[in-house]
Amino acid sequence: MVSMARPVFNITPPKVIRWRPWVQLTFVLLWLGPVGLRLFNVCSPVFHCYGCPLASFACPIGIMAQFSQLHFFPFVALGTLLVTGALLGGFVCGWICPFGFLQDLLGRVPTRKFQLPSWTGHFRYVVLLGAVVAVPFLLGEASPLFICNFCPVGATEASFPAMVRAAQTGQLVTWPNIFKLTLLGLLVAALFVKWRPWCTTLCPSGAIFGFCNRFAAVFMKVDEPNCHGCGRCAAQCRYGVTPHQNIDDALCIRCQECARCSGLSIRTILSERPLELPDEDKT
């Protein structure tokens, strides 16, 4: 009798997954760290608020909106996002975005998480084309739909630190507008029932990086000989992606949770061979 080989899976997460929080923390110290850098004429490739007292670089989304209201094309800001997206795609969201890291930390609260339909991810393009481009171009920053007027990243990284500083110095404390506070409150509530609600439904930079998943230089690939079609990779995904069917889904942030299965690997355009991991991590 010939015994049929059963697929073998990783029992513990690969080391590349266990490294992710430390990589994220390292980039937090770069983008929003007390390292003395104040290079606001340089765009970072991540969505953050340069109104934060610890911000090191300019926010590309904020710059795009400001240029749109001035009726100038944001070559540098958009170029920064597109070049970075062409290199890394969703890896930017999953590994180096500070606001994504904050959502990951709060998402660890042990509550039941739900998944929204995948079409809700298209709202990111509505925010990108509407609140970042069209509204600033047509109405200017006075409109409540101007991205900086409701951005929860700005409320978290800039508005609240400014309120604390004003309170400490005895100055008048200015609260964020009601629109921004409402969205932030809804986002915080959503963090307890959904993984990364901002990233997967409203983030304009996530829209760009998700689109770039299809042609990024560093990408994920299904290794057909090792894929048994069991669907475990989809079960591991927190964002509703089915990696073995659509590994380049725009919602994928390349977090590598699905890489617990031996049928998936990281590749680059320079080599069709998987990036090597220690033997104990891949089976």
Secondary structure, DSSP 8 states (H G I E B T S, - for coil): ----------SS--HHHHTHHHHHHHHHHHHSSSSS--EEEEE-SS---TTSTT--EE-HHHHHHHHHHTT---HHHHHHHHHHHHHHTTHIIIII-HHHHHHHHHHTS--------GGGGGHHHHIIIIIIIIHHHHH-TTSTTSHHHH-HHHIIIIIHHHHHHHHHTT-------HHHHHHHHHHHHHTTTSSSHHHHHT-HHHHHHHHHTTT-SEEEEE-GGG-----HHHHH-SSS--TTT-TT-TT-----GGGGSTTEEEEETTBSS-----TTT--
